[in-house]
Every structure is written in C-alpha cells, then in structure tokens.
Amino acid sequence: MKNSSDHAYYFNCTQLPGYQQTFQRSETYEYSLLVILILNSITALLVICSNVLVIYIITTTRSLYSPSYFLILGLAISDLWVGILSQPSFSAIQYFELIEVAEPYCVAAVVYQFSGWFLASISLLTLTVLTTDRFLALHFHLRYQEFVTCTRVVLVLVIIWIYGILAGIFRIFTTDKIFTVHILILIGAILLNIIFLCKINQTVRRHSAQIQALQAQPSMNIRMKKSVNIVYYIIGTFVLCFFPYVGCSVAIVIIQTWTQTIRILFRAAEFFALTNSLLNPIIYCWRIEDMRNAVRQRFQSIFITSPSANQ
C-alpha cells in the first residue's frame, strides 16, 4: 500500500465496466481491502476442504446413491470450484489493487467475472432442479422413481454445466443485450423456485392435516418435512448470501457512480456471496442425518483404531 493518505489511481480493464473508473482512495479504503483479502483467503481454504469432504462422502457411500444426493453432489462440485477459481481470483483483485499493478489486476478480474457468473448460474439452476425434485417427490410420490433417476439427474447436471460455462463466456465477450437474455433466464429460475416452494409448503400442510384427522402414524410426514426443510435451508442461505450483492448491484445501476464507500460495500457483498459455498457443506452435515452419519463413520474408521490393531 502507498504511504499517502489519499491518492488517485486508474485501472482500465477492457469489457469490464466496473473495473475502469478512477478512484480517490484513503488508508481506510486500503485497510478495508486488506481485511477482505485476508478473510476471503481463509474462507477459500475452508470452502475447498469442506466441499472435498462432501464430494468424497457421497461418491464413496453407496447408500447415498440417489437423485437427491446427486444434486447435492452437483452443488458441492460447483462450490468447490468457487474455492478453487472464484475466491483466489477475488483475492488477487484486492492484492493487485493494493499494490497498483494493472495488468494482473485485469487478468484476475476477467477470471473472477467468468467464474463467478458461470458458477453462480450453475448453483441457482441446480437449486431449481433440487426444488423441482422435491416437488415431484411430493406430488408424484408413487411414480417418482420412474420419473427421476440418477442417470437423468446426471444428464441434467451436465446440461446445466454446459450452459453455465457459456454464460460465463457471454459475460466477458458479448454485449449487454445478449447477456440480458441470461439474466431473464435466471429470473425465471428464481420465479420457478418460488412457485414450487409455495406448492411444496401447501402439500406438506395438507398432508399434516390429513394425518392428524386420521390419527395415523406421522413417520412418513416427518421424513417428508425433513427433506423439504433441507431445501428451505439451502435456498434460504443462498438468498441471504446473494441478497446484499443484488442490492448493491441495483443501487450502483441507479446511482451511476463509484465512490470509496460504494466500492467497499460492493466488495463486502461479493465476499458475503462467496461464503455461500462454505455454508452449504455445513448445512448438509448439520441437517441431513444420513450425511452426518456417513461423515462420522468415515472419521471413526480413520482416527479410531480397532482393538485388534492394537494387539
């Protein structure tokens, strides 16, 4: 960081409007960038470790081979790439801005914009498929296994990844008008999530009322509520993490200006959105009993030596 308390700098990154302005920056601004850099770097390591654990557990535990867990596996893979690609490039942006080196700063910005958009798109679309999966399980439970298979889920995930990669490329190399189509698709996915969640909530309430009226065993209803609650937690966390970023983005479009305060708030909102990739594995191990048991058994098999081994 420079010694002067308040000075200007200018970076001009082609095709990235948010990285082209001239800023007056103070020591407070620089220290804020440094804090974000440190926190994001620590979080990136945790994201990688936690999602590698989730991927390992699902792929090595036969009892978890089901469409729902394959969708969670898809989320974990996209979250892992956030820790591998998006967060390191985000940290690089802060670092090269602090030392005022333009060329690697712009390279990091391009990598971050590409990876951020394509991985966020993949996460949102995978969440939409996960919500659709729960909707089908509740409304067509007798034919659910006929409709939803692991092979079909994997095929859908492959299509989502191809589309997500194209979305990242469009963000960097196409016009705003073309990229607007992608934004509309994401808005459609959000609306679809809202519709399915409302229908799921209505179905769960109706089933609960029927069970109470018939005084039947509630075990199936409890399992149903647990599977639905997991979706609520995952989507709720996604919304909470990305809401500040969306809010800041809208505010910037309206204000049409960049100041130190706005820029720091936007960077903090970006960091908060990236932490979603750390919270998801925590939700899996906290709220999904089968996942929690699989993790516990795996750690016990590694760290607890059997009595026969000690003899």
TORTI-582770 format. One record per residue (C-alpha): residue number from 1; y, z, x. Coordinates in nm, 2 decimals, always signed. Layout:
<nodes>
NUM:Y:Z:X;
...
</nodes>
This chain:
<nodes>
1:+0.00:+0.00:+0.00;
2:+0.35:-0.07:+0.11;
3:+0.59:+0.21:+0.21;
4:+0.88:+0.10:+0.00;
5:+0.91:+0.29:-0.32;
6:+0.99:-0.01:-0.54;
7:+0.95:-0.37:-0.44;
8:+0.86:-0.71:-0.59;
9:+0.56:-0.93:-0.53;
10:+0.44:-1.26:-0.67;
11:+0.09:-1.40:-0.72;
12:+0.04:-1.74:-0.87;
13:-0.33:-1.79:-0.98;
14:-0.38:-2.13:-1.14;
15:-0.51:-2.14:-1.50;
16:-0.48:-1.76:-1.53;
17:-0.15:-1.68:-1.70;
18:-0.19:-1.31:-1.68;
19:-0.20:-1.33:-1.30;
20:+0.11:-1.54:-1.24;
21:+0.41:-1.31:-1.31;
22:+0.65:-1.14:-1.07;
23:+0.64:-0.76:-1.09;
24:+0.86:-0.48:-0.96;
25:+0.61:-0.21:-0.86;
26:+0.66:+0.15:-0.77;
27:+0.44:+0.41:-0.59;
28:+0.33:+0.54:-0.92;
29:+0.21:+0.20:-1.02;
30:+0.02:+0.16:-0.69;
31:-0.14:+0.50:-0.72;
32:-0.25:+0.42:-1.07;
33:-0.42:+0.10:-0.95;
34:-0.59:+0.31:-0.68;
35:-0.73:+0.56:-0.93;
36:-0.86:+0.27:-1.15;
37:-1.01:+0.11:-0.84;
38:-1.20:+0.43:-0.74;
39:-1.32:+0.52:-1.09;
40:-1.43:+0.17:-1.16;
41:-1.63:+0.15:-0.83;
42:-1.81:+0.48:-0.91;
43:-1.88:+0.36:-1.26;
44:-2.02:+0.03:-1.14;
45:-2.29:+0.21:-0.93;
46:-2.38:+0.42:-1.23;
47:-2.40:+0.11:-1.46;
48:-2.63:-0.06:-1.22;
49:-2.87:+0.24:-1.17;
50:-2.88:+0.33:-1.54;
51:-2.95:-0.02:-1.67;
52:-3.21:-0.09:-1.40;
53:-3.39:+0.22:-1.53;
54:-3.37:+0.09:-1.89;
55:-3.50:-0.26:-1.79;
56:-3.78:-0.11:-1.58;
57:-3.89:+0.13:-1.86;
58:-3.90:-0.14:-2.13;
59:-4.07:-0.41:-1.91;
60:-4.34:-0.17:-1.78;
61:-4.42:+0.02:-2.11;
62:-4.65:-0.17:-2.34;
63:-4.57:+0.05:-2.64;
64:-4.21:-0.07:-2.62;
65:-4.30:-0.44:-2.65;
66:-4.13:-0.51:-2.99;
67:-3.85:-0.73:-3.11;
68:-3.60:-0.44:-3.14;
69:-3.67:-0.32:-2.78;
70:-3.65:-0.68:-2.65;
71:-3.29:-0.69:-2.80;
72:-3.21:-0.36:-2.62;
73:-3.36:-0.52:-2.31;
74:-3.12:-0.81:-2.36;
75:-2.82:-0.57:-2.39;
76:-2.94:-0.39:-2.07;
77:-2.96:-0.71:-1.87;
78:-2.60:-0.81:-1.97;
79:-2.48:-0.46:-1.90;
80:-2.65:-0.47:-1.56;
81:-2.46:-0.79:-1.48;
82:-2.14:-0.62:-1.57;
83:-2.21:-0.37:-1.30;
84:-2.31:-0.64:-1.05;
85:-2.04:-0.90:-1.12;
86:-1.76:-0.79:-1.36;
87:-1.69:-0.44:-1.22;
88:-1.69:-0.54:-0.85;
89:-1.46:-0.83:-0.92;
90:-1.23:-0.60:-1.12;
91:-1.22:-0.35:-0.83;
92:-1.15:-0.64:-0.60;
93:-0.85:-0.74:-0.81;
94:-0.70:-0.39:-0.78;
95:-0.77:-0.38:-0.40;
96:-0.62:-0.72:-0.31;
97:-0.32:-0.65:-0.53;
98:-0.26:-0.32:-0.35;
99:-0.27:-0.49:-0.01;
100:-0.09:-0.80:-0.14;
101:-0.33:-1.07:-0.04;
102:-0.30:-1.36:-0.28;
103:-0.59:-1.60:-0.22;
104:-0.89:-1.35:-0.25;
105:-0.70:-1.18:-0.54;
106:-0.71:-1.51:-0.73;
107:-1.07:-1.57:-0.65;
108:-1.16:-1.22:-0.78;
109:-0.95:-1.28:-1.09;
110:-1.14:-1.61:-1.17;
111:-1.48:-1.43:-1.12;
112:-1.37:-1.14:-1.33;
113:-1.24:-1.36:-1.61;
114:-1.55:-1.58:-1.61;
115:-1.80:-1.29:-1.60;
116:-1.60:-1.07:-1.83;
117:-1.58:-1.33:-2.11;
118:-1.93:-1.45:-2.08;
119:-2.09:-1.10:-2.07;
120:-1.87:-0.96:-2.34;
121:-1.96:-1.26:-2.56;
122:-2.33:-1.21:-2.49;
123:-2.31:-0.84:-2.57;
124:-2.13:-0.90:-2.90;
125:-2.37:-1.17:-3.01;
126:-2.67:-0.97:-2.91;
127:-2.54:-0.67:-3.11;
128:-2.51:-0.91:-3.41;
129:-2.87:-1.01:-3.37;
130:-2.97:-0.64:-3.34;
131:-2.78:-0.57:-3.67;
132:-2.95:-0.87:-3.83;
133:-3.29:-0.74:-3.71;
134:-3.23:-0.40:-3.88;
135:-3.11:-0.58:-4.19;
136:-3.43:-0.79:-4.21;
137:-3.64:-0.48:-4.14;
138:-3.49:-0.30:-4.44;
139:-3.47:-0.59:-4.69;
140:-3.78:-0.78:-4.60;
141:-4.00:-0.50:-4.45;
142:-4.32:-0.65:-4.59;
143:-4.26:-0.98:-4.42;
144:-4.05:-0.85:-4.13;
145:-4.33:-0.90:-3.87;
146:-4.38:-1.26:-3.99;
147:-4.01:-1.34:-3.96;
148:-3.92:-1.15:-3.64;
149:-4.14:-1.19:-3.34;
150:-4.09:-1.12:-2.97;
151:-4.11:-1.49:-2.89;
152:-3.84:-1.57:-3.14;
153:-3.62:-1.29:-3.01;
154:-3.65:-1.41:-2.65;
155:-3.56:-1.76:-2.77;
156:-3.25:-1.63:-2.95;
157:-3.15:-1.44:-2.64;
158:-3.18:-1.74:-2.42;
159:-2.96:-1.94:-2.66;
160:-2.71:-1.66:-2.65;
161:-2.70:-1.65:-2.27;
162:-2.65:-2.03:-2.25;
163:-2.36:-2.01:-2.50;
164:-2.21:-1.71:-2.32;
165:-2.21:-1.89:-1.98;
166:-2.05:-2.19:-2.14;
167:-1.79:-1.95:-2.30;
168:-1.70:-1.81:-1.96;
169:-1.66:-2.17:-1.82;
170:-1.44:-2.26:-2.11;
171:-1.22:-1.96:-2.04;
172:-1.14:-2.09:-1.69;
173:-1.15:-2.46:-1.72;
174:-1.04:-2.56:-2.07;
175:-0.73:-2.55:-2.29;
176:-0.64:-2.26:-2.52;
177:-0.71:-2.48:-2.82;
178:-1.07:-2.53:-2.72;
179:-1.11:-2.16:-2.63;
180:-0.97:-2.06:-2.97;
181:-1.30:-2.20:-3.13;
182:-1.49:-1.95:-2.92;
183:-1.26:-1.67:-3.04;
184:-1.32:-1.77:-3.40;
185:-1.70:-1.76:-3.34;
186:-1.67:-1.40:-3.20;
187:-1.46:-1.30:-3.51;
188:-1.73:-1.45:-3.73;
189:-1.99:-1.24:-3.54;
190:-1.77:-0.93:-3.60;
191:-1.75:-1.00:-3.97;
192:-2.12:-1.06:-3.99;
193:-2.18:-0.72:-3.83;
194:-1.96:-0.55:-4.08;
195:-2.13:-0.73:-4.38;
196:-2.48:-0.64:-4.25;
197:-2.39:-0.28:-4.17;
198:-2.25:-0.23:-4.52;
199:-2.56:-0.37:-4.67;
200:-2.78:-0.16:-4.45;
201:-2.59:+0.15:-4.55;
202:-2.63:+0.07:-4.92;
203:-3.00:+0.01:-4.87;
204:-3.06:+0.34:-4.69;
205:-2.87:+0.53:-4.95;
206:-3.07:+0.36:-5.23;
207:-3.40:+0.44:-5.06;
208:-3.29:+0.80:-5.01;
209:-3.20:+0.84:-5.38;
210:-3.54:+0.68:-5.48;
211:-3.73:+0.92:-5.26;
212:-3.55:+1.22:-5.39;
213:-3.61:+1.11:-5.75;
214:-3.98:+1.05:-5.69;
215:-4.01:+1.36:-5.47;
216:-4.20:+1.15:-5.22;
217:-4.26:+1.22:-4.85;
218:-3.94:+1.14:-4.66;
219:-4.11:+1.05:-4.33;
220:-4.06:+0.67:-4.37;
221:-3.70:+0.73:-4.48;
222:-3.64:+0.95:-4.17;
223:-3.77:+0.68:-3.94;
224:-3.55:+0.42:-4.12;
225:-3.24:+0.64:-4.08;
226:-3.31:+0.69:-3.71;
227:-3.34:+0.32:-3.64;
228:-3.02:+0.25:-3.83;
229:-2.83:+0.54:-3.67;
230:-2.91:+0.39:-3.32;
231:-2.74:+0.07:-3.43;
232:-2.44:+0.27:-3.56;
233:-2.41:+0.45:-3.22;
234:-2.44:+0.13:-3.02;
235:-2.19:-0.07:-3.23;
236:-1.96:+0.23:-3.27;
237:-1.94:+0.28:-2.89;
238:-1.88:-0.10:-2.84;
239:-1.59:-0.08:-3.09;
240:-1.44:+0.23:-2.93;
241:-1.46:+0.09:-2.58;
242:-1.31:-0.25:-2.66;
243:-1.05:-0.14:-2.92;
244:-0.79:-0.04:-2.66;
245:-0.84:-0.38:-2.48;
246:-0.80:-0.58:-2.80;
247:-0.49:-0.37:-2.90;
248:-0.33:-0.42:-2.56;
249:-0.40:-0.80:-2.57;
250:-0.24:-0.83:-2.91;
251:+0.06:-0.63:-2.80;
252:+0.11:-0.85:-2.50;
253:+0.09:-1.16:-2.71;
254:+0.36:-1.02:-2.94;
255:+0.58:-0.87:-2.67;
256:+0.55:-1.18:-2.44;
257:+0.64:-0.97:-2.13;
258:+0.47:-0.78:-1.84;
259:+0.61:-0.45:-1.72;
260:+0.45:-0.19:-1.49;
261:+0.37:+0.03:-1.78;
262:+0.21:-0.25:-1.99;
263:+0.02:-0.38:-1.69;
264:-0.13:-0.03:-1.61;
265:-0.22:+0.03:-1.97;
266:-0.39:-0.31:-1.98;
267:-0.59:-0.24:-1.66;
268:-0.69:+0.10:-1.80;
269:-0.80:-0.07:-2.12;
270:-1.01:-0.32:-1.92;
271:-1.17:-0.03:-1.73;
272:-1.25:+0.15:-2.05;
273:-1.41:-0.16:-2.20;
274:-1.63:-0.20:-1.89;
275:-1.75:+0.16:-1.93;
276:-1.94:+0.05:-2.24;
277:-2.21:-0.08:-2.01;
278:-2.26:+0.28:-1.89;
279:-2.26:+0.44:-2.23;
280:-2.53:+0.21:-2.37;
281:-2.81:+0.34:-2.15;
282:-2.71:+0.69:-2.23;
283:-2.74:+0.62:-2.60;
284:-3.09:+0.46:-2.55;
285:-3.22:+0.76:-2.37;
286:-3.05:+1.01:-2.59;
287:-3.11:+0.87:-2.94;
288:-3.44:+0.67:-2.90;
289:-3.73:+0.91:-2.88;
290:-3.98:+0.66:-2.75;
291:-3.74:+0.55:-2.48;
292:-3.67:+0.91:-2.39;
293:-4.04:+1.00:-2.37;
294:-4.12:+0.69:-2.16;
295:-3.84:+0.79:-1.91;
296:-3.97:+1.15:-1.90;
297:-4.33:+1.04:-1.84;
298:-4.23:+0.80:-1.57;
299:-4.03:+1.06:-1.38;
300:-4.31:+1.31:-1.42;
301:-4.55:+1.07:-1.27;
302:-4.32:+1.02:-0.97;
303:-4.20:+1.37:-0.90;
304:-4.48:+1.59:-1.03;
305:-4.78:+1.59:-0.80;
306:-5.11:+1.63:-0.98;
307:-5.32:+1.94:-0.88;
308:-5.60:+1.71:-0.74;
309:-5.35:+1.55:-0.50;
310:-5.27:+1.90:-0.35;
311:-5.63:+1.98:-0.27;
</nodes>
